[in-house]
Amino acid sequence: MEQQIIKVKNKRGVRVIPGFGLSLGVTLAMLGTLVLVPLASIFVSAARLSLTEFADIVTSRQVLSGYAISLSCAFLAALVNAVFGLLTAWVLVRYDFPWKRLLDGLIELPFALPTSVAGIALTYLYSDKGWIGALFAKAGIRIAYTRAGITIAMVFVGIPFVVRAVQPVLEKLDRQYEEAAEMLGAGRVCTFFRVVMPELFPALLAGFGLAFARGIGEYGSVVFIAGNIPNKTQIAPLLIMTKLEQYKYADATAIALVLLVISFLLMLSINSVQLYMQRFSKD
């Protein structure tokens, strides 16, 4: 039977996946309809603005403040997620303990939980009268309605990206390399940073980029805890919603276009770094 399959493949050029042409066509059609066309509509809508009008909208004080708040909080949240996401993935892969499956399932809770529900819950916990916020309020530290609260909300929605990016790579990592390094006299810290970390870094970088991009565009879980104070806690996605409510579609499109370009350049840069590292490791 195997010889017959090989002969058919050689004579007729049958591909590995049955119906590859049809499957690829459906995939490209869905990708174009659900992703490319909506994104292209943003460029088309923004093209109706003159260069001066576009510049005036995206460089206004309020909009620049929104960009700065979204980018800074998202970057800080992604850094926190990179550290604790790596630690969480390490614990889930390398250790066995009771309720491990439950903890593994809870990691994906931010994916399933409506973002508005997460925002309300976080606001309740970290407000000055909340369970956690009240403890900090006694020390004169406010969390809700500050950038710290925004960062916490972005950490909540972004940590699954890092864990799920690192976990499969860590599971497939051959532990013989670690054992060899220990036999050669390397300590645990040296083994981790010289043997394990180079293998995990591309996946960790991908998770960092996804968490960063998610934080930049996050709205539902952030809008409640942010407080929406102009020039202090007003995020860029909120400005888009505000412009839409005011029927200023051109302004909303211009702000959205800048966020789209930033996210695209971010993912492009991270993919380029990953490709370079893969080539460097092979050499």
N, C-alpha and C positions, 0 to 999 in steps of 0.2 A: 504493500500500500504506500509506504514511504517513497519507494522508487517511482511509482506512478505519479505521485504528487510532484516530485522533483521534475519529472519529464514534462508534465503539463505546465509547470512554472517556466521551464526553459523554452518550450515551444510557443506558448501563448503569452508569456510575460505576465502571468497572474501575480498580483501584488499580495503582500502578506496579509493585509486586512481585506476581507471580502467587501466588495462595494465601496472601495476607497474613493473613487471619483464622486459617487453620489454623496457619501458621507462628508467629503471635503466641501462639496458644493453647498450642502445644508449648513455646515459649520460656518462657512464664509458668509452665507446669506444671513444667518442669525447674528453673527458678529457685526456685520454691516448695519443691520436693521436696529439692533439693540444698543450698539456702542458707537460705531463710527458716524452714523447719520445724526444722532443727537449731539455728538461733540462737534460735528461739522456745522450744525445749525447755530452754535454759539459763535463761530467765526463769521458765518454769513450775517448774523444779526449785528455783530460788532462792526462789521465792514460798512454798515450804513452810517456810522459815525465818522466825522472827519478826524484827522489826526489830532487837531487842537482840542476838539471836544473830548476825545478819548483820553488825552493826557490830563485835561482838567478834572475829569471824573476820577481817574485812578491815582492822581497825585494830590487830591484834597487831603486836608489834615485828618479828617475823620476816617477816611479810607486807609490812609497810610498807617494810622494808629491801629486799625483793625488788622491789617496785614502783619504789623509788628507783633501784636498780641498773639495772633493765631500761630505764626511761625515760631516765635520764641517758646511759647508754651508747648507746642507740638514737638519741637526739638528736645526740650527738656524731658517731656514725657517719654519720648522714644528712647532717650538715653537711660532713663529709669527702667523702662521695659526691657531694654537690651541686657541690663545687669540681672534683674530679678527674673526675667523670662528665661535666661540661660540657667540660672540657679534652679528654677522650677523644673525645667526640662531635665536637668541633671538628676534631680531627686526622683522624678517619675521614671527615669530610665534605669538608673544605677541602684536604686534601693527598693526593697519590698517592705511594705508596712500595711497595717490595717486601713481599710477604706481608701486604698490607693486608686481603685477604679472610680470611686465617687469623686475624688479630687481631680482625676484626669478628665472626667466629664464636666466638672464645674469650670474648667478652663475655658470651655466653649460657651459658657453662659452669656457673656457679653455679645456673642453673635446672635443668640436666639432672643435675648431680652430686648423689648422695644426701647429705643434710646430715650424716649420721653420718660419711661418708667425708671430707667437708670438715673436720669437727671433729677427726677423728683426724690428718689431714694437717697442719692448722694447729697442733695441739698438738705434733706431732713437730718442726715447724720452729721454733716459738717457745719450746719448753721450754729449761731451762738447759743441756741437752746437745744441743739441736737446732742446725741449721746457722745460723740467724739468732739464736735466743735465746742461744746460747753467746757470740756477739760482744757482746751487750748485758750478759750476765752478768759478763763481765770488767770492765765499767765499773760494776758494782753495780746494774744495772737489770734487774728481772724483768718479763717480759711474760706468760708463761703463768701461770695461776692468779691473775691480777689483773684489774682492770677494763680495763686496757689490752688484754689478750688478748681480753676479751669484745668490746671495741669493734672490734678488728681482724676478728674473726669476723663481726660484724654488717656491717662494711664490705664484706667478701667477698660476702655474700649479697645486699647491697642495691644495689651499684653498677650492675647491669644495668638496674634500674628507671629510674635517672636517664639513663643513656646512651640507652636505647630511647625515653624520653619526649622527649628533646631532639633526637635525631638526625633524625626526620622533619620537624620544624619547621625545623631548620637547612637541610635539603636543599631545602625549598620557599621559603626566604627569598630574595627578589629582591635580588641584589647591586647592582642599579642604585642603590638607596638609599645603600649604602656609598660607591659611586663618586661620587654627588652630594655627599655630605658631605665627601669628600676634596677635591673640586673647589672647595667653598666654604671650604676652609682648615682643616677639622677634622682633628686628628691621629688616629692609630690608636686610642689609648685613648679619646678623646672619641667617636669613631665607634662603638666597641664599646659603651660604656655609654649613649650617647644614641640610637643607631639600632638596634643589634643586640639588646642586652640587653632592651629593652622587649618585643620580639617573642618572645624566648626565655623570659622570666621565668615566664609561666603554665605552660609545659611543664616548666620547671625546678622550679617549686613543686609540680607534680603528682608528678614523680619523687621529690622530697624527701619528700613525704607518704607515698608508697608505700614508700620505703626505711625511713622512720621506723616506719610501721606493721608492716612485715615484721620489723624489729629488735625491736620490743616483744614480738612473739609467737614469735620464733625460739627453737628448742630444740636441735635435733640438732647444729648446727655450733657451738653455744656451750657446751653442757653439758660437753664434754670439756676444753676450754681454760679454763673458768671455775674448775674445781677444787671448786666447790660448798661453799665455806667459809661457814658461817652468818653472816649479817649483814655479809659482806664481798663475796663473789662469788656468792651464791645468787640466781639470777634468778627472776622470778615464774613462768614456765612450769614450771620445775623444781619449785616448790612445789606446783603443780597435780598434776604426776605423782607427787610424794611422797604427797600426800593420797589420790590414787587407789590407790596401792599399799597404803596403810593402811586402805583401804575407808571413808575419810571423804569420801563423795561430796558431801555438803552443803558441806563446807569447800572442796573443789575447785571446785564450781559457783559459790560465792560469789566466789572469787578470779578465776575465768574471767569472771564477769559484769562485774567492774570493768574488766578488760582489754578486754572487748568494748565497754563504754561509752566508754572512753578512745579506742580506735581509731575508733569511730564519730564521736565528737565531733571528732577530729583530721581525718578525711576530710571531714566536713561543713564545718569551718572553712576548709579549703583550697579546697574547691569554691566556698564563698561568696566567698572572696577572688578566685578566678579569675573568677567571674561579675561581681564588682564591677569588676575591671580591664578586662574585655571591654567593659562598658558605658561605663567611663570613657574607654577608647581610642576608642570610636565617637563619643562626645560631643566 
